[in-house]
Amino acid sequence: MNSRILEFFNVKLDMFIIFICVVFVVMAITLFFLLLDYLKIRKKYVEFMTGESGKSLEYTIYKRFREIDELKEGQKDNDSQIEIIYNLVRKSYNKIGIYRYDAFSIDRNVNGGSLSFALTMLNSENNGFIVNTIHNRAGCYVYMKEIRHGVCENAPLAEEEEISLNMALNYDKKAPGNQELQEEGAVDA
């Protein structure tokens, strides 16, 4: 009782039924796994749309945008405070040169030791001052000179003051261990 189609393909009925049963089982197994994946995705979708505590997605998005707006306002405040700090740092003295020396080493009767020093402090625009302190047994004398754009215009500089000024002007170029910028008698600031 084979049909004409089965006879045409020269297939027996019992083999055809077994083949159809195998295909059906494979399709049933595939359908089962697809159904499991669908249920997992649906669960995630429902959680996403309703949230864990039943909040709507629209409320969650609105809340996040509000938080972003608050962060933007905070960023503007931070930017203005950073600008204030930057201006303060730019005006502060951040280049230092100090040179210790013995002011009276020529005259052996009045020896002050190496307690005399020239201190230069400059800001980022090379404006600042030099303090020269000359020390001996009889007393201590302090002199101050103003520096504008790396130059002292109102008085000539002593040799020790020049060394101190050059150390301050080269302060940012000075790398740890760089011996060529360290003068004899210089003190690291």
N, C-alpha and C positions, 0 to 999 in steps of 0.2 A: 504494500500500500504506500509506496513512495509517491510523492508528488512529482510532477513533470520537472519542476525546477531542480529538485534534488537529483533526479535522474540525469538532467542536463549537465549538472556539475559533477556527476558521478560520486555523490555523497550518500552515505547510508543514513537512515533516520536516527538510529541510536547514537551515532557519532555527532550528528547535528544537535541532538538534545543535550548531550554532555557538553558540547561547546557552548551552547546557549546558557546552560547552568553555570559554567565557569565564568562566563562574561557577566552574568547577573550577580554572582558572589563578589567579583572584583568591583563591580559598580556599587554594590551595597556597602562594601568596606570603604570605598572612596567617599561615598555619600556620608557615611558616619563621621569620618575625619573632617570633611568639609563642614558638617553640622557643628562639630566641636569648635572649630575655628570661628565659625559664624557667631556662636554663643559667646566666645571670649571677646571678640570684637564688639559685639553688641553691649556687653557688660562695660567695657571701657568707654564706649560712646555714651552710655547712660551716665556713667560717673563723670565724664567730661562735661556733659550738658547740664547736669544737676549739681555737681560738686558733692563733696563728702557730706556736708551738713545740709544739703538740700538747697543751697544757694543757686541762683540761676547763672548761666554763663555771662549774661549781659552785666550783671552786678559785679562779677569777678573782673571782667574787662574794664569796667568803669573804675573800680577800685585801683587797678594797676595803673591806669592813666592818671589818676589823681596822685598816686605815689610818684610817678614820673614827673609830674608838674612840681611837686614838693621838692624833689631832688634838683630840678632845674633852678628853682628859687635858691636852694641851699648852695648850688654851684655859683650862682651870681654873687652871693654873699662871700663865698670863699675867694672868688676872683678879686673882689674889691679888697679883701683883707690881705691877700697875697700882694696886690699892688702897693698897699701901704707898707708892708714888710719889705718889699723890694726897694722902695724909696728910702726907707730907713737904713737898710744895709748898704745901699749905694752911697749914702752920706756918711756912714760910719768909717772910722779909721781901721783899715784892713791891711795896710802895707806898713810893715815895721822894719826899721833898721836900727841896730844898736851897736856901737863901737866903743869898747873899753880901752883906755890908754892911761899911761902915766904922764900927767901934764908937766911934771917937773923933773924928768929923768936926766936933763942936762945939768942942772944944779944939784950936786950931791948933798949939799947942806940942807936943802928943803926938799924932802922926798915924800910924795903923797901916796906912793904905791900905785897900783892900777885901779884906783877907786874913781877916777874921773871917767866920764862917759858922755857920748853924744847919742841922743835918742831922737829918731825921726819917726813920725806917725803921719801917714797919708791916707786919704780916701781913694775911691776908684777913679776920681778925676785928678789925682796927684795934687790935691790941695791939703794942707795941714800945717805942721810946725816941726821945728827942731829945738830940742832942749839940750843945751850943753852944760854939763855940771863939772866944774873944775874943783878938785878936792886936794887940800894939803893940810899940814898939821895946824896951821894958823886959822883955817876956816874952809868954808865951802861956798863957791860962787856959782850962781845959776843964770844962764842966759837963754833967751828964747827968741827964735826968728821964725817969721811966717813964710810959708811956702805956697806959691800959687802956680798951678800947672807944672810942677816939678822944678820951679826956679825960685830962688830967693832974690827979690828985687830991691829990698830996702837996706840990705847990709851984705858985705862980702862974707863968704863962708870960710871958716878955718879948715885946715886939711882934714881933721877928724870929722867935722860936720859934713864935708863933701863925701867922705867914705860912708858915713851913716846914711846920707841922702841917696847915694847910689845903691846901697843895700836895700833901702826901702823901695826905690824905683824898680829894682830887679827882684822884688820879693816874690811875685807870682811866677817868675821864670826859674826861681831857685828850686831845684829838685833835691830830695834827700840824697846825700852823698855827693852832691855836685861841688867839687872842691874849688873850681875856678871862680865861683862867686863869693867864697868865704875868704875874707881878708884876714891877715894876721891880727890877732887881738879882737876879732869880731865875736859877738855872743849871739847864739841862736835865740830868736825870740819865741 
